[in-house]
Amino acid sequence: MASLTDVVFLLIIFFLLTSTFVNPNALNLLLPSSQSKTTVNQPVSVSISADLKYYIGKQPVRLENMRSLLTEQLKGQKDATIVLNAEKSVPIEKVVEIMDIANDLKVKMVLATAPIKE
């Protein structure tokens, strides 16, 4: 026969273990519905081809017009990002020119790369 203190001790352990699985901060709320949606800023794609042609998206652009067109496309976006796609054969100076424009516009720049094939 188990003594009464053993039974009480087992009950205390049981309640201590099960109480850790209950989340007191979880509330079962019925949230209101809404027509509005949260918009996420899409990054602007800038590409430099092997023959040193510049593109914003699929639109060909001259380097002289790059700053004004990027300013126009990024207008009103908070935390805007530019994804730079440059071919391997493009001189680093051309890549740095685009990076300088992004830096002047206070925009984040991401350099796109291809995964290494094993």
N, C-alpha and C positions, 0 to 999 in steps of 0.2 A: 504494500500500500504506500502510496505517495503521501507525504505529509502536506498539510495545507500551505506551508511556506513554499514548497516546490511548485505547487500549482499556481500560486500567486506570482512567483518568480517567472514561470513560463508565460503567463498571461502578460506580464509587464514586457517581456522580451518580444512577444507577438505584437503588441500594440506599438512598441517603439519601432519595430521593423516596418510595419504597415503604414505608420504615420509618415515615414520618409518618402513613400511613394505618392503621397497625396500632395498636389501642388496648390497651396493656398492662394497663389497669385493668379491662377487661371480662372477667368470669369467666362461664363457662358452668356455672351451678349448677342443680341440680334441687331446687327448694324443696319443703318439706313441705306437705301440704294440711291444711286446718283447717275445722271446722264454724262457727266464730265469724266474725262479720262486723263491720266497723268501722261504727259508727253516726255519722251526721252530724246535728247539731242543725238542725232545721227552724225557720226564723224564724216568730215569732208575728205574725199579721196583725191590726192594729188599724185600724178604719175609722171615719170620721166622715162621716155623710151630710149633705146640704144642709139637712135639717130638724133638725140637731144631735143625731142619734141615734148612739150609740156601739156598736160591735160588736167582739168578739174572734172572729176567724174569721167565721162567719155567725151567731154567737150574740149577740143584743142584750144590752147591758150598761148599767147606770147608771154615770155618772161616779164616784159615791161608792164603787162596788164595784170600780172598775177596778184600783186598786192591789193589793187582796187577790187578785183573780182572776189578774192577771198574775204575782204572786208565786207563786201555786199552779201556774200553767202552766210557769213558768220554773224551778221548783224542781229542783235537781240538774243543770241544764244549765250547761256551761262555755262561755263566750263566746257567750251568748245574744244574739239579735238580734230587734228588733221592727221590722216594716215598717209604716209609718203611711200609710194611704190616706185623704186628706182631699179632699173636693170643693173646687173652686175658690172657691165662694161661702162657705166656712166662714171665720169670723173667725180671724185669726191667734192671738188669745188662747186659743181652744179647742185649737189645734194645740200651743201652748206648754204648756198644761196637761198634755197627754199626754207631751210631751217632758220636762217636769219629773218626772213619775212615772218615766219610763225612766231619767232621770239619778239619781234617788234610789235606784233598784234596781240601779244600776251596770250597765245594759244598753245595748248599742249600739242606736242608732235610725237607721233609714233612711227617708227621706221619698220615697214613690213618686210618680213623675211620668209623664205621657204624653209620647211623643215629639212633637216639633214636626212638623206636616204642612206639606210644601212645595208 
